[in-house]
Amino acid sequence: MLRTRYLAALPFAALIFLVLLGLLAGRGGSLTADLLPDTFRLSNGMDVVVISDHRAPVVTHMVWYEVGAADETPGKTGIAHFLEHLMFKGTDKIEPGQFSRIVARNGGQDNAFTHYDFTAYFQVIAKDRLPLVMEMEADRMSNLKLTDAEVLPERDVVLEELRMRIENDPAAELQSEMNAALYGGHPYGRDIIGHKAEIAALGTGDALDFYNRFYTPNNATLIVAGDVTADELKPLAEKYYGGIAERAPTFMRKRTQIVLPAEDKRVTRRDPRVDEATWIRFYPAPGYAGAGAEKGAALDVLGQILGGGTTSRLYRALVMEQGVATAVSAWYEGSRLDGGKFGFYALPQVGGGLEAVETAVEGEVARLLEEGVSDEEIERAKTVIVAGAVYARDNQRTMAYAYGEGLMTGMSTAEIHEWPDRVREVTKEDVLEAARSILAGTHSVTGELLPGERS
């Protein structure tokens, strides 16, 4: 299938900057319209969110399922992402492979993505074509048809995707090992795409079992952003989705607890495909829902102050003043139900070593933990983040993504809507307290990617 898929695992905070670069992304509570979205629930348990934006006769239609890679049965890793592929294989009404072609012929775009905590499908299309995509999406929610003829070749496609995205990318392999060290036996410690041997063993029955258990309206949320009101959407939602019966009970998650590292860990990989060394460090941190709105906003501001661009502390210190790095960044990844992380990334100067980079990062972190942050730093960071929120409102797909990701990872529509206000309220004391909670007295996972013979 001529489709570009991606696994939705980008940090909440990083996504806002992709928006500013004009790329598809989303950032939880920052991407809000002026009014709180309208919400209602259908009789079959399907939730509906309407984000009105009447600047153009276009809509973004998204269906989010509250199931992701972290919800897979042991031994069946990769099934969530595999089924995402298979959802384009057809129904009695739509021939295999025709779903995206129909959307394209009607002037629209579509895609899908898999996260640890959710799977989502979307179409961007003219308003007068909204009933068409709603009918199509509702059809495959209840009438997906799969046979070995469609399933087995697509399994090969997924295996090739694993080879391209993980096995052929030394940096991805390094981060896979680091996540395993950070999250231990929790599902966040494995790749969304799954384990290769387990993917290779997945079959048609596995896909249909997963589909019938989780792809039910009481486990789904419909989000429509664009030139539509709740009064206009409600009869359409009832017509196309309201008649779909619940095929299974509402999914109640039962996951293992994340066991934090009991000691600092280091993962070193050497690979002949690597031209320049890379240094990465992860600290365990709560997700947005676990941290709460105030602390989550403070962690975002902390990431911006430490490593959010050329005015950040780390860039000024490591690149401009000390000259030990050519690039450096820091970020907070909080868009996960069970726990997030705070990350650092740096590239040493040509001919330089990772030791100097690591020492310099640790020095700047220690200085922040001791001295706190300045008035100028916190105001600049908040201005950048809130300005990004304003720019992002110009993209209805981004708004739909933001609300979907936030709702799927434990936030409410009100918390998402009010996120810019929480950022504006962050104080220097909030940032220091947040920094000390995750960077002082906690154990980290450090990754080193080096040229050389494969290790």
Order of alpha helices (4+ residues) and beta strands (2+ residues): beta-alpha-beta-beta-beta-alpha-alpha-beta-beta-alpha-alpha-alpha-alpha-alpha-beta-alpha-beta-beta-alpha-alpha-beta-beta-alpha-alpha-alpha-alpha-alpha-alpha-beta
